[in-house]
Amino acid sequence: MIQRTLILLKPDALDRGITGEIISRFERVGARLVGLKLLISEEDTAKRHYTDDLARRRGEEVRKRMIEMLTSGPIMAMVLEGVEMVEVGRKMVGETEPKKAAPGTIRGDYAHVSYAHSDELGIGVFNLIHASANPEEAETEIGVWFKPEELVQHSPSYTKFTVKD
């Protein structure tokens, strides 16, 4: 099943200059880039991304820290398309808490922060990247960051192996 997912490269990924490496990892598994933006998130947009549901699950303080982190510098928003892309994206990104992320995942290879460290400093977890958790969340999140006309339809030659005409 062909799906779309939202990937956000957070301010810490941009600060470290590893965005190209991360994008390349997705391209190597066959993900098709159909939307890309470099921007500084406004607080309202970050609040629509990190919804009240997050506050109910993790607490309002955690949500507040995540919004502050997401608005602390430039981010890159991407929409990737491919076979079961939501699940593939989550596997590639790794566990939310970087210290628990397996080697070979993006967080496992590039991040090492723990929840305890972030709590001690009173900041959000700088874990480099966000990936939609499920297809419904992906659809909602894509709508937060992209207008339909900002997503580009194209058919690279490799799709002959993954898409039936």
Phi and psi in radians as a Rosetta constraint file:
Dihedral C 1 N 2 CA 2 C 2 CIRCULARHARMONIC -1.395 0.35
Dihedral N 2 CA 2 C 2 N 3 CIRCULARHARMONIC 2.245 0.35
Dihedral C 2 N 3 CA 3 C 3 CIRCULARHARMONIC -2.308 0.35
Dihedral N 3 CA 3 C 3 N 4 CIRCULARHARMONIC 2.848 0.35
Dihedral C 3 N 4 CA 4 C 4 CIRCULARHARMONIC -2.031 0.35
Dihedral N 4 CA 4 C 4 N 5 CIRCULARHARMONIC 2.579 0.35
Dihedral C 4 N 5 CA 5 C 5 CIRCULARHARMONIC -2.436 0.35
Dihedral N 5 CA 5 C 5 N 6 CIRCULARHARMONIC 2.716 0.35
Dihedral C 5 N 6 CA 6 C 6 CIRCULARHARMONIC -1.705 0.35
Dihedral N 6 CA 6 C 6 N 7 CIRCULARHARMONIC 2.331 0.35
Dihedral C 6 N 7 CA 7 C 7 CIRCULARHARMONIC -2.155 0.35
Dihedral N 7 CA 7 C 7 N 8 CIRCULARHARMONIC 2.252 0.35
Dihedral C 7 N 8 CA 8 C 8 CIRCULARHARMONIC -1.983 0.35
Dihedral N 8 CA 8 C 8 N 9 CIRCULARHARMONIC 2.196 0.35
Dihedral C 8 N 9 CA 9 C 9 CIRCULARHARMONIC -1.618 0.35
Dihedral N 9 CA 9 C 9 N 10 CIRCULARHARMONIC 2.045 0.35
Dihedral C 9 N 10 CA 10 C 10 CIRCULARHARMONIC -1.423 0.35
Dihedral N 10 CA 10 C 10 N 11 CIRCULARHARMONIC 2.974 0.35
Dihedral C 10 N 11 CA 11 C 11 CIRCULARHARMONIC -0.919 0.35
Dihedral N 11 CA 11 C 11 N 12 CIRCULARHARMONIC -0.617 0.35
Dihedral C 11 N 12 CA 12 C 12 CIRCULARHARMONIC -1.183 0.35
Dihedral N 12 CA 12 C 12 N 13 CIRCULARHARMONIC -0.576 0.35
Dihedral C 12 N 13 CA 13 C 13 CIRCULARHARMONIC -1.172 0.35
Dihedral N 13 CA 13 C 13 N 14 CIRCULARHARMONIC -0.731 0.35
Dihedral C 13 N 14 CA 14 C 14 CIRCULARHARMONIC -1.199 0.35
Dihedral N 14 CA 14 C 14 N 15 CIRCULARHARMONIC -0.714 0.35
Dihedral C 14 N 15 CA 15 C 15 CIRCULARHARMONIC -1.030 0.35
Dihedral N 15 CA 15 C 15 N 16 CIRCULARHARMONIC -0.613 0.35
Dihedral C 15 N 16 CA 16 C 16 CIRCULARHARMONIC -1.488 0.35
Dihedral N 16 CA 16 C 16 N 17 CIRCULARHARMONIC -0.139 0.35
Dihedral C 16 N 17 CA 17 C 17 CIRCULARHARMONIC 1.219 0.35
Dihedral N 17 CA 17 C 17 N 18 CIRCULARHARMONIC 0.632 0.35
Dihedral C 17 N 18 CA 18 C 18 CIRCULARHARMONIC -1.997 0.35
Dihedral N 18 CA 18 C 18 N 19 CIRCULARHARMONIC 0.264 0.35
Dihedral C 18 N 19 CA 19 C 19 CIRCULARHARMONIC -1.110 0.35
Dihedral N 19 CA 19 C 19 N 20 CIRCULARHARMONIC -0.721 0.35
Dihedral C 19 N 20 CA 20 C 20 CIRCULARHARMONIC -1.082 0.35
Dihedral N 20 CA 20 C 20 N 21 CIRCULARHARMONIC -0.734 0.35
Dihedral C 20 N 21 CA 21 C 21 CIRCULARHARMONIC -1.081 0.35
Dihedral N 21 CA 21 C 21 N 22 CIRCULARHARMONIC -0.724 0.35
Dihedral C 21 N 22 CA 22 C 22 CIRCULARHARMONIC -1.178 0.35
Dihedral N 22 CA 22 C 22 N 23 CIRCULARHARMONIC -0.812 0.35
Dihedral C 22 N 23 CA 23 C 23 CIRCULARHARMONIC -1.041 0.35
Dihedral N 23 CA 23 C 23 N 24 CIRCULARHARMONIC -0.732 0.35
Dihedral C 23 N 24 CA 24 C 24 CIRCULARHARMONIC -1.028 0.35
Dihedral N 24 CA 24 C 24 N 25 CIRCULARHARMONIC -0.648 0.35
Dihedral C 24 N 25 CA 25 C 25 CIRCULARHARMONIC -1.087 0.35
Dihedral N 25 CA 25 C 25 N 26 CIRCULARHARMONIC -0.727 0.35
Dihedral C 25 N 26 CA 26 C 26 CIRCULARHARMONIC -1.178 0.35
Dihedral N 26 CA 26 C 26 N 27 CIRCULARHARMONIC -0.735 0.35
Dihedral C 26 N 27 CA 27 C 27 CIRCULARHARMONIC -1.111 0.35
Dihedral N 27 CA 27 C 27 N 28 CIRCULARHARMONIC -0.629 0.35
Dihedral C 27 N 28 CA 28 C 28 CIRCULARHARMONIC -1.122 0.35
Dihedral N 28 CA 28 C 28 N 29 CIRCULARHARMONIC -0.476 0.35
Dihedral C 28 N 29 CA 29 C 29 CIRCULARHARMONIC -1.572 0.35
Dihedral N 29 CA 29 C 29 N 30 CIRCULARHARMONIC 0.043 0.35
Dihedral C 29 N 30 CA 30 C 30 CIRCULARHARMONIC 1.725 0.35
Dihedral N 30 CA 30 C 30 N 31 CIRCULARHARMONIC 0.134 0.35
Dihedral C 30 N 31 CA 31 C 31 CIRCULARHARMONIC -1.186 0.35
Dihedral N 31 CA 31 C 31 N 32 CIRCULARHARMONIC 2.415 0.35
Dihedral C 31 N 32 CA 32 C 32 CIRCULARHARMONIC -1.798 0.35
Dihedral N 32 CA 32 C 32 N 33 CIRCULARHARMONIC 2.179 0.35
Dihedral C 32 N 33 CA 33 C 33 CIRCULARHARMONIC -1.387 0.35
Dihedral N 33 CA 33 C 33 N 34 CIRCULARHARMONIC 2.017 0.35
Dihedral C 33 N 34 CA 34 C 34 CIRCULARHARMONIC -2.017 0.35
Dihedral N 34 CA 34 C 34 N 35 CIRCULARHARMONIC -0.101 0.35
Dihedral C 34 N 35 CA 35 C 35 CIRCULARHARMONIC -2.720 0.35
Dihedral N 35 CA 35 C 35 N 36 CIRCULARHARMONIC 2.419 0.35
Dihedral C 35 N 36 CA 36 C 36 CIRCULARHARMONIC -2.670 0.35
Dihedral N 36 CA 36 C 36 N 37 CIRCULARHARMONIC 2.282 0.35
Dihedral C 36 N 37 CA 37 C 37 CIRCULARHARMONIC -2.473 0.35
Dihedral N 37 CA 37 C 37 N 38 CIRCULARHARMONIC 2.472 0.35
Dihedral C 37 N 38 CA 38 C 38 CIRCULARHARMONIC -1.907 0.35
Dihedral N 38 CA 38 C 38 N 39 CIRCULARHARMONIC 2.154 0.35
Dihedral C 38 N 39 CA 39 C 39 CIRCULARHARMONIC -2.715 0.35
Dihedral N 39 CA 39 C 39 N 40 CIRCULARHARMONIC 2.923 0.35
Dihedral C 39 N 40 CA 40 C 40 CIRCULARHARMONIC -1.875 0.35
Dihedral N 40 CA 40 C 40 N 41 CIRCULARHARMONIC 2.052 0.35
Dihedral C 40 N 41 CA 41 C 41 CIRCULARHARMONIC -1.193 0.35
Dihedral N 41 CA 41 C 41 N 42 CIRCULARHARMONIC 2.359 0.35
Dihedral C 41 N 42 CA 42 C 42 CIRCULARHARMONIC -1.400 0.35
Dihedral N 42 CA 42 C 42 N 43 CIRCULARHARMONIC 2.688 0.35
Dihedral C 42 N 43 CA 43 C 43 CIRCULARHARMONIC -1.013 0.35
Dihedral N 43 CA 43 C 43 N 44 CIRCULARHARMONIC -0.691 0.35
Dihedral C 43 N 44 CA 44 C 44 CIRCULARHARMONIC -1.067 0.35
Dihedral N 44 CA 44 C 44 N 45 CIRCULARHARMONIC -0.729 0.35
Dihedral C 44 N 45 CA 45 C 45 CIRCULARHARMONIC -1.165 0.35
Dihedral N 45 CA 45 C 45 N 46 CIRCULARHARMONIC -0.745 0.35
Dihedral C 45 N 46 CA 46 C 46 CIRCULARHARMONIC -1.083 0.35
Dihedral N 46 CA 46 C 46 N 47 CIRCULARHARMONIC -0.627 0.35
Dihedral C 46 N 47 CA 47 C 47 CIRCULARHARMONIC -1.202 0.35
Dihedral N 47 CA 47 C 47 N 48 CIRCULARHARMONIC -0.591 0.35
Dihedral C 47 N 48 CA 48 C 48 CIRCULARHARMONIC -1.252 0.35
Dihedral N 48 CA 48 C 48 N 49 CIRCULARHARMONIC -0.503 0.35
Dihedral C 48 N 49 CA 49 C 49 CIRCULARHARMONIC -1.310 0.35
Dihedral N 49 CA 49 C 49 N 50 CIRCULARHARMONIC -0.915 0.35
Dihedral C 49 N 50 CA 50 C 50 CIRCULARHARMONIC -1.625 0.35
Dihedral N 50 CA 50 C 50 N 51 CIRCULARHARMONIC 1.560 0.35
Dihedral C 50 N 51 CA 51 C 51 CIRCULARHARMONIC -1.300 0.35
Dihedral N 51 CA 51 C 51 N 52 CIRCULARHARMONIC 3.019 0.35
Dihedral C 51 N 52 CA 52 C 52 CIRCULARHARMONIC -1.049 0.35
Dihedral N 52 CA 52 C 52 N 53 CIRCULARHARMONIC -0.465 0.35
Dihedral C 52 N 53 CA 53 C 53 CIRCULARHARMONIC -1.034 0.35
Dihedral N 53 CA 53 C 53 N 54 CIRCULARHARMONIC -0.659 0.35
Dihedral C 53 N 54 CA 54 C 54 CIRCULARHARMONIC -1.083 0.35
Dihedral N 54 CA 54 C 54 N 55 CIRCULARHARMONIC -0.743 0.35
Dihedral C 54 N 55 CA 55 C 55 CIRCULARHARMONIC -1.071 0.35
Dihedral N 55 CA 55 C 55 N 56 CIRCULARHARMONIC -0.700 0.35
Dihedral C 55 N 56 CA 56 C 56 CIRCULARHARMONIC -1.144 0.35
Dihedral N 56 CA 56 C 56 N 57 CIRCULARHARMONIC -0.657 0.35
Dihedral C 56 N 57 CA 57 C 57 CIRCULARHARMONIC -1.396 0.35
Dihedral N 57 CA 57 C 57 N 58 CIRCULARHARMONIC -0.715 0.35
Dihedral C 57 N 58 CA 58 C 58 CIRCULARHARMONIC -2.051 0.35
Dihedral N 58 CA 58 C 58 N 59 CIRCULARHARMONIC -0.176 0.35
Dihedral C 58 N 59 CA 59 C 59 CIRCULARHARMONIC 1.825 0.35
Dihedral N 59 CA 59 C 59 N 60 CIRCULARHARMONIC 2.574 0.35
Dihedral C 59 N 60 CA 60 C 60 CIRCULARHARMONIC -1.131 0.35
Dihedral N 60 CA 60 C 60 N 61 CIRCULARHARMONIC -0.591 0.35
Dihedral C 60 N 61 CA 61 C 61 CIRCULARHARMONIC -1.111 0.35
Dihedral N 61 CA 61 C 61 N 62 CIRCULARHARMONIC -0.723 0.35
Dihedral C 61 N 62 CA 62 C 62 CIRCULARHARMONIC -1.121 0.35
Dihedral N 62 CA 62 C 62 N 63 CIRCULARHARMONIC -0.777 0.35
Dihedral C 62 N 63 CA 63 C 63 CIRCULARHARMONIC -1.038 0.35
Dihedral N 63 CA 63 C 63 N 64 CIRCULARHARMONIC -0.784 0.35
Dihedral C 63 N 64 CA 64 C 64 CIRCULARHARMONIC -1.031 0.35
Dihedral N 64 CA 64 C 64 N 65 CIRCULARHARMONIC -0.781 0.35
Dihedral C 64 N 65 CA 65 C 65 CIRCULARHARMONIC -1.116 0.35
Dihedral N 65 CA 65 C 65 N 66 CIRCULARHARMONIC -0.687 0.35
Dihedral C 65 N 66 CA 66 C 66 CIRCULARHARMONIC -1.168 0.35
Dihedral N 66 CA 66 C 66 N 67 CIRCULARHARMONIC -0.680 0.35
Dihedral C 66 N 67 CA 67 C 67 CIRCULARHARMONIC -1.130 0.35
Dihedral N 67 CA 67 C 67 N 68 CIRCULARHARMONIC -0.771 0.35
Dihedral C 67 N 68 CA 68 C 68 CIRCULARHARMONIC -1.046 0.35
Dihedral N 68 CA 68 C 68 N 69 CIRCULARHARMONIC -0.749 0.35
Dihedral C 68 N 69 CA 69 C 69 CIRCULARHARMONIC -1.109 0.35
Dihedral N 69 CA 69 C 69 N 70 CIRCULARHARMONIC -0.799 0.35
Dihedral C 69 N 70 CA 70 C 70 CIRCULARHARMONIC -1.164 0.35
Dihedral N 70 CA 70 C 70 N 71 CIRCULARHARMONIC -0.475 0.35
Dihedral C 70 N 71 CA 71 C 71 CIRCULARHARMONIC -1.713 0.35
Dihedral N 71 CA 71 C 71 N 72 CIRCULARHARMONIC 0.149 0.35
Dihedral C 71 N 72 CA 72 C 72 CIRCULARHARMONIC -1.445 0.35
Dihedral N 72 CA 72 C 72 N 73 CIRCULARHARMONIC -0.104 0.35
Dihedral C 72 N 73 CA 73 C 73 CIRCULARHARMONIC -3.138 0.35
Dihedral N 73 CA 73 C 73 N 74 CIRCULARHARMONIC -3.058 0.35
Dihedral C 73 N 74 CA 74 C 74 CIRCULARHARMONIC -1.139 0.35
Dihedral N 74 CA 74 C 74 N 75 CIRCULARHARMONIC 2.579 0.35
Dihedral C 74 N 75 CA 75 C 75 CIRCULARHARMONIC -2.263 0.35
Dihedral N 75 CA 75 C 75 N 76 CIRCULARHARMONIC 2.851 0.35
Dihedral C 75 N 76 CA 76 C 76 CIRCULARHARMONIC -2.093 0.35
Dihedral N 76 CA 76 C 76 N 77 CIRCULARHARMONIC 2.129 0.35
Dihedral C 76 N 77 CA 77 C 77 CIRCULARHARMONIC -1.794 0.35
Dihedral N 77 CA 77 C 77 N 78 CIRCULARHARMONIC 2.317 0.35
Dihedral C 77 N 78 CA 78 C 78 CIRCULARHARMONIC -2.345 0.35
Dihedral N 78 CA 78 C 78 N 79 CIRCULARHARMONIC 2.548 0.35
Dihedral C 78 N 79 CA 79 C 79 CIRCULARHARMONIC -1.992 0.35
Dihedral N 79 CA 79 C 79 N 80 CIRCULARHARMONIC 2.146 0.35
Dihedral C 79 N 80 CA 80 C 80 CIRCULARHARMONIC -1.924 0.35
Dihedral N 80 CA 80 C 80 N 81 CIRCULARHARMONIC 2.529 0.35
Dihedral C 80 N 81 CA 81 C 81 CIRCULARHARMONIC -2.232 0.35
Dihedral N 81 CA 81 C 81 N 82 CIRCULARHARMONIC 2.451 0.35
Dihedral C 81 N 82 CA 82 C 82 CIRCULARHARMONIC 2.996 0.35
Dihedral N 82 CA 82 C 82 N 83 CIRCULARHARMONIC -3.081 0.35
Dihedral C 82 N 83 CA 83 C 83 CIRCULARHARMONIC -1.164 0.35
Dihedral N 83 CA 83 C 83 N 84 CIRCULARHARMONIC 2.099 0.35
Dihedral C 83 N 84 CA 84 C 84 CIRCULARHARMONIC 0.786 0.35
Dihedral N 84 CA 84 C 84 N 85 CIRCULARHARMONIC 0.813 0.35
Dihedral C 84 N 85 CA 85 C 85 CIRCULARHARMONIC -1.122 0.35
Dihedral N 85 CA 85 C 85 N 86 CIRCULARHARMONIC -0.507 0.35
Dihedral C 85 N 86 CA 86 C 86 CIRCULARHARMONIC -1.105 0.35
Dihedral N 86 CA 86 C 86 N 87 CIRCULARHARMONIC -0.886 0.35
Dihedral C 86 N 87 CA 87 C 87 CIRCULARHARMONIC -1.153 0.35
Dihedral N 87 CA 87 C 87 N 88 CIRCULARHARMONIC -0.748 0.35
Dihedral C 87 N 88 CA 88 C 88 CIRCULARHARMONIC -1.043 0.35
Dihedral N 88 CA 88 C 88 N 89 CIRCULARHARMONIC -0.792 0.35
Dihedral C 88 N 89 CA 89 C 89 CIRCULARHARMONIC -1.040 0.35
Dihedral N 89 CA 89 C 89 N 90 CIRCULARHARMONIC -0.792 0.35
Dihedral C 89 N 90 CA 90 C 90 CIRCULARHARMONIC -1.092 0.35
Dihedral N 90 CA 90 C 90 N 91 CIRCULARHARMONIC -0.736 0.35
Dihedral C 90 N 91 CA 91 C 91 CIRCULARHARMONIC -1.081 0.35
Dihedral N 91 CA 91 C 91 N 92 CIRCULARHARMONIC -0.746 0.35
Dihedral C 91 N 92 CA 92 C 92 CIRCULARHARMONIC -1.179 0.35
Dihedral N 92 CA 92 C 92 N 93 CIRCULARHARMONIC -0.628 0.35
Dihedral C 92 N 93 CA 93 C 93 CIRCULARHARMONIC -1.245 0.35
Dihedral N 93 CA 93 C 93 N 94 CIRCULARHARMONIC -0.761 0.35
Dihedral C 93 N 94 CA 94 C 94 CIRCULARHARMONIC 1.642 0.35
Dihedral N 94 CA 94 C 94 N 95 CIRCULARHARMONIC 3.135 0.35
Dihedral C 94 N 95 CA 95 C 95 CIRCULARHARMONIC -0.953 0.35
Dihedral N 95 CA 95 C 95 N 96 CIRCULARHARMONIC 2.573 0.35
Dihedral C 95 N 96 CA 96 C 96 CIRCULARHARMONIC -1.067 0.35
Dihedral N 96 CA 96 C 96 N 97 CIRCULARHARMONIC -0.738 0.35
Dihedral C 96 N 97 CA 97 C 97 CIRCULARHARMONIC -1.451 0.35
Dihedral N 97 CA 97 C 97 N 98 CIRCULARHARMONIC 1.939 0.35
Dihedral C 97 N 98 CA 98 C 98 CIRCULARHARMONIC -0.943 0.35
Dihedral N 98 CA 98 C 98 N 99 CIRCULARHARMONIC -0.637 0.35
Dihedral C 98 N 99 CA 99 C 99 CIRCULARHARMONIC -1.137 0.35
Dihedral N 99 CA 99 C 99 N 100 CIRCULARHARMONIC -0.323 0.35
Dihedral C 99 N 100 CA 100 C 100 CIRCULARHARMONIC -1.695 0.35
Dihedral N 100 CA 100 C 100 N 101 CIRCULARHARMONIC -0.115 0.35
Dihedral C 100 N 101 CA 101 C 101 CIRCULARHARMONIC -1.267 0.35
Dihedral N 101 CA 101 C 101 N 102 CIRCULARHARMONIC 2.378 0.35
Dihedral C 101 N 102 CA 102 C 102 CIRCULARHARMONIC -1.223 0.35
Dihedral N 102 CA 102 C 102 N 103 CIRCULARHARMONIC 2.545 0.35
Dihedral C 102 N 103 CA 103 C 103 CIRCULARHARMONIC -0.983 0.35
Dihedral N 103 CA 103 C 103 N 104 CIRCULARHARMONIC 2.512 0.35
Dihedral C 103 N 104 CA 104 C 104 CIRCULARHARMONIC 1.714 0.35
Dihedral N 104 CA 104 C 104 N 105 CIRCULARHARMONIC -0.359 0.35
Dihedral C 104 N 105 CA 105 C 105 CIRCULARHARMONIC -1.540 0.35
Dihedral N 105 CA 105 C 105 N 106 CIRCULARHARMONIC 2.853 0.35
Dihedral C 105 N 106 CA 106 C 106 CIRCULARHARMONIC -1.071 0.35
Dihedral N 106 CA 106 C 106 N 107 CIRCULARHARMONIC -0.861 0.35
Dihedral C 106 N 107 CA 107 C 107 CIRCULARHARMONIC -1.166 0.35
Dihedral N 107 CA 107 C 107 N 108 CIRCULARHARMONIC -0.646 0.35
Dihedral C 107 N 108 CA 108 C 108 CIRCULARHARMONIC -1.138 0.35
Dihedral N 108 CA 108 C 108 N 109 CIRCULARHARMONIC -0.545 0.35
Dihedral C 108 N 109 CA 109 C 109 CIRCULARHARMONIC -1.573 0.35
Dihedral N 109 CA 109 C 109 N 110 CIRCULARHARMONIC -0.450 0.35
Dihedral C 109 N 110 CA 110 C 110 CIRCULARHARMONIC -2.128 0.35
Dihedral N 110 CA 110 C 110 N 111 CIRCULARHARMONIC -0.143 0.35
Dihedral C 110 N 111 CA 111 C 111 CIRCULARHARMONIC -2.304 0.35
Dihedral N 111 CA 111 C 111 N 112 CIRCULARHARMONIC 2.787 0.35
Dihedral C 111 N 112 CA 112 C 112 CIRCULARHARMONIC -2.591 0.35
Dihedral N 112 CA 112 C 112 N 113 CIRCULARHARMONIC 0.135 0.35
Dihedral C 112 N 113 CA 113 C 113 CIRCULARHARMONIC -1.225 0.35
Dihedral N 113 CA 113 C 113 N 114 CIRCULARHARMONIC 2.605 0.35
Dihedral C 113 N 114 CA 114 C 114 CIRCULARHARMONIC -2.008 0.35
Dihedral N 114 CA 114 C 114 N 115 CIRCULARHARMONIC 2.814 0.35
Dihedral C 114 N 115 CA 115 C 115 CIRCULARHARMONIC -1.034 0.35
Dihedral N 115 CA 115 C 115 N 116 CIRCULARHARMONIC -0.743 0.35
Dihedral C 115 N 116 CA 116 C 116 CIRCULARHARMONIC -1.052 0.35
Dihedral N 116 CA 116 C 116 N 117 CIRCULARHARMONIC -0.747 0.35
Dihedral C 116 N 117 CA 117 C 117 CIRCULARHARMONIC -1.103 0.35
Dihedral N 117 CA 117 C 117 N 118 CIRCULARHARMONIC -0.803 0.35
Dihedral C 117 N 118 CA 118 C 118 CIRCULARHARMONIC -1.095 0.35
Dihedral N 118 CA 118 C 118 N 119 CIRCULARHARMONIC -0.737 0.35
Dihedral C 118 N 119 CA 119 C 119 CIRCULARHARMONIC -1.100 0.35
Dihedral N 119 CA 119 C 119 N 120 CIRCULARHARMONIC -0.708 0.35
Dihedral C 119 N 120 CA 120 C 120 CIRCULARHARMONIC -1.052 0.35
Dihedral N 120 CA 120 C 120 N 121 CIRCULARHARMONIC -0.671 0.35
Dihedral C 120 N 121 CA 121 C 121 CIRCULARHARMONIC -1.512 0.35
Dihedral N 121 CA 121 C 121 N 122 CIRCULARHARMONIC -0.217 0.35
Dihedral C 121 N 122 CA 122 C 122 CIRCULARHARMONIC 1.233 0.35
Dihedral N 122 CA 122 C 122 N 123 CIRCULARHARMONIC 0.616 0.35
Dihedral C 122 N 123 CA 123 C 123 CIRCULARHARMONIC -2.207 0.35
Dihedral N 123 CA 123 C 123 N 124 CIRCULARHARMONIC 2.907 0.35
Dihedral C 123 N 124 CA 124 C 124 CIRCULARHARMONIC -1.230 0.35
Dihedral N 124 CA 124 C 124 N 125 CIRCULARHARMONIC 2.831 0.35
Dihedral C 124 N 125 CA 125 C 125 CIRCULARHARMONIC -1.353 0.35
Dihedral N 125 CA 125 C 125 N 126 CIRCULARHARMONIC 1.999 0.35
Dihedral C 125 N 126 CA 126 C 126 CIRCULARHARMONIC -1.447 0.35
Dihedral N 126 CA 126 C 126 N 127 CIRCULARHARMONIC 1.637 0.35
Dihedral C 126 N 127 CA 127 C 127 CIRCULARHARMONIC -2.041 0.35
Dihedral N 127 CA 127 C 127 N 128 CIRCULARHARMONIC 0.399 0.35
Dihedral C 127 N 128 CA 128 C 128 CIRCULARHARMONIC 1.295 0.35
Dihedral N 128 CA 128 C 128 N 129 CIRCULARHARMONIC -0.681 0.35
Dihedral C 128 N 129 CA 129 C 129 CIRCULARHARMONIC -2.671 0.35
Dihedral N 129 CA 129 C 129 N 130 CIRCULARHARMONIC 2.610 0.35
Dihedral C 129 N 130 CA 130 C 130 CIRCULARHARMONIC -2.120 0.35
Dihedral N 130 CA 130 C 130 N 131 CIRCULARHARMONIC 2.462 0.35
Dihedral C 130 N 131 CA 131 C 131 CIRCULARHARMONIC -2.348 0.35
Dihedral N 131 CA 131 C 131 N 132 CIRCULARHARMONIC 2.372 0.35
Dihedral C 131 N 132 CA 132 C 132 CIRCULARHARMONIC -0.948 0.35
Dihedral N 132 CA 132 C 132 N 133 CIRCULARHARMONIC 2.503 0.35
Dihedral C 132 N 133 CA 133 C 133 CIRCULARHARMONIC -1.479 0.35
Dihedral N 133 CA 133 C 133 N 134 CIRCULARHARMONIC -0.490 0.35
Dihedral C 133 N 134 CA 134 C 134 CIRCULARHARMONIC -2.717 0.35
Dihedral N 134 CA 134 C 134 N 135 CIRCULARHARMONIC 2.913 0.35
Dihedral C 134 N 135 CA 135 C 135 CIRCULARHARMONIC -1.029 0.35
Dihedral N 135 CA 135 C 135 N 136 CIRCULARHARMONIC -0.650 0.35
Dihedral C 135 N 136 CA 136 C 136 CIRCULARHARMONIC -1.166 0.35
Dihedral N 136 CA 136 C 136 N 137 CIRCULARHARMONIC -0.765 0.35
Dihedral C 136 N 137 CA 137 C 137 CIRCULARHARMONIC -1.103 0.35
Dihedral N 137 CA 137 C 137 N 138 CIRCULARHARMONIC -0.688 0.35
Dihedral C 137 N 138 CA 138 C 138 CIRCULARHARMONIC -1.032 0.35
Dihedral N 138 CA 138 C 138 N 139 CIRCULARHARMONIC -0.814 0.35
Dihedral C 138 N 139 CA 139 C 139 CIRCULARHARMONIC -1.061 0.35
Dihedral N 139 CA 139 C 139 N 140 CIRCULARHARMONIC -0.777 0.35
Dihedral C 139 N 140 CA 140 C 140 CIRCULARHARMONIC -1.118 0.35
Dihedral N 140 CA 140 C 140 N 141 CIRCULARHARMONIC -0.843 0.35
Dihedral C 140 N 141 CA 141 C 141 CIRCULARHARMONIC -1.154 0.35
Dihedral N 141 CA 141 C 141 N 142 CIRCULARHARMONIC -0.678 0.35
Dihedral C 141 N 142 CA 142 C 142 CIRCULARHARMONIC -1.022 0.35
Dihedral N 142 CA 142 C 142 N 143 CIRCULARHARMONIC -0.701 0.35
Dihedral C 142 N 143 CA 143 C 143 CIRCULARHARMONIC -1.148 0.35
Dihedral N 143 CA 143 C 143 N 144 CIRCULARHARMONIC -0.442 0.35
Dihedral C 143 N 144 CA 144 C 144 CIRCULARHARMONIC -1.236 0.35
Dihedral N 144 CA 144 C 144 N 145 CIRCULARHARMONIC -0.702 0.35
Dihedral C 144 N 145 CA 145 C 145 CIRCULARHARMONIC -1.762 0.35
Dihedral N 145 CA 145 C 145 N 146 CIRCULARHARMONIC -0.351 0.35
Dihedral C 145 N 146 CA 146 C 146 CIRCULARHARMONIC -2.347 0.35
Dihedral N 146 CA 146 C 146 N 147 CIRCULARHARMONIC 2.492 0.35
Dihedral C 146 N 147 CA 147 C 147 CIRCULARHARMONIC -1.496 0.35
Dihedral N 147 CA 147 C 147 N 148 CIRCULARHARMONIC 2.637 0.35
Dihedral C 147 N 148 CA 148 C 148 CIRCULARHARMONIC -0.926 0.35
Dihedral N 148 CA 148 C 148 N 149 CIRCULARHARMONIC -0.674 0.35
Dihedral C 148 N 149 CA 149 C 149 CIRCULARHARMONIC -1.251 0.35
Dihedral N 149 CA 149 C 149 N 150 CIRCULARHARMONIC -0.158 0.35
Dihedral C 149 N 150 CA 150 C 150 CIRCULARHARMONIC -1.529 0.35
Dihedral N 150 CA 150 C 150 N 151 CIRCULARHARMONIC -0.088 0.35
Dihedral C 150 N 151 CA 151 C 151 CIRCULARHARMONIC -1.714 0.35
Dihedral N 151 CA 151 C 151 N 152 CIRCULARHARMONIC 2.286 0.35
Dihedral C 151 N 152 CA 152 C 152 CIRCULARHARMONIC -1.803 0.35
Dihedral N 152 CA 152 C 152 N 153 CIRCULARHARMONIC 2.248 0.35
Dihedral C 152 N 153 CA 153 C 153 CIRCULARHARMONIC -1.628 0.35
Dihedral N 153 CA 153 C 153 N 154 CIRCULARHARMONIC 2.198 0.35
Dihedral C 153 N 154 CA 154 C 154 CIRCULARHARMONIC -2.651 0.35
Dihedral N 154 CA 154 C 154 N 155 CIRCULARHARMONIC 2.781 0.35
Dihedral C 154 N 155 CA 155 C 155 CIRCULARHARMONIC -2.201 0.35
Dihedral N 155 CA 155 C 155 N 156 CIRCULARHARMONIC 1.568 0.35
Dihedral C 155 N 156 CA 156 C 156 CIRCULARHARMONIC -1.086 0.35
Dihedral N 156 CA 156 C 156 N 157 CIRCULARHARMONIC 2.752 0.35
Dihedral C 156 N 157 CA 157 C 157 CIRCULARHARMONIC -1.061 0.35
Dihedral N 157 CA 157 C 157 N 158 CIRCULARHARMONIC -0.514 0.35
Dihedral C 157 N 158 CA 158 C 158 CIRCULARHARMONIC -1.185 0.35
Dihedral N 158 CA 158 C 158 N 159 CIRCULARHARMONIC -0.267 0.35
Dihedral C 158 N 159 CA 159 C 159 CIRCULARHARMONIC -1.155 0.35
Dihedral N 159 CA 159 C 159 N 160 CIRCULARHARMONIC -0.257 0.35
Dihedral C 159 N 160 CA 160 C 160 CIRCULARHARMONIC -1.081 0.35
Dihedral N 160 CA 160 C 160 N 161 CIRCULARHARMONIC -0.299 0.35
Dihedral C 160 N 161 CA 161 C 161 CIRCULARHARMONIC -1.628 0.35
Dihedral N 161 CA 161 C 161 N 162 CIRCULARHARMONIC -0.218 0.35
Dihedral C 161 N 162 CA 162 C 162 CIRCULARHARMONIC -2.173 0.35
Dihedral N 162 CA 162 C 162 N 163 CIRCULARHARMONIC -0.242 0.35
Dihedral C 162 N 163 CA 163 C 163 CIRCULARHARMONIC -2.217 0.35
Dihedral N 163 CA 163 C 163 N 164 CIRCULARHARMONIC 2.283 0.35
Dihedral C 163 N 164 CA 164 C 164 CIRCULARHARMONIC -1.616 0.35
Dihedral N 164 CA 164 C 164 N 165 CIRCULARHARMONIC 2.290 0.35
